[in-house]
Amino acid sequence: MIRAEFFESKGLLVGFSFSGHSGYAESGSDIVCAAVSSAVQLTANMLEGTGHSPDVRVGDNVIECRVRPDSNASRMIEVLREHFESILEEFPKTIKITNSEV
């Protein structure tokens, strides 16, 4: 299962962390993992491209991204969370979404 954690500060989303494997198919053939990976990378790139200077850390099977509190950045991260909720509806038990106050 993919673990998707969203970080919130003062009512704004300020980052996310993703780790794990969806288990929908074998690694390399998993469309859920591909969708998640693509959306995470797109969001990090959009945050960078719009001047939010994200702090992105990539490790073994984990990526974490954090930004300073900003309503525009928060909305981009919210759209990412909504995207994962849609994936979860179509592919149950592949993603666990949590929120943490930071």
Buried (B, 14 or more C-beta within 10 A) or exposed (E): BBEBBBBBBEEBBBBBBBBBBBBBEEEEEBEBBBBBBEBBEEBBEBBBEEEBEBEBEEEEEEBBBBBEBBEEBBEBBEBBBEBBEEBBEEBEEBBEBEEEEE
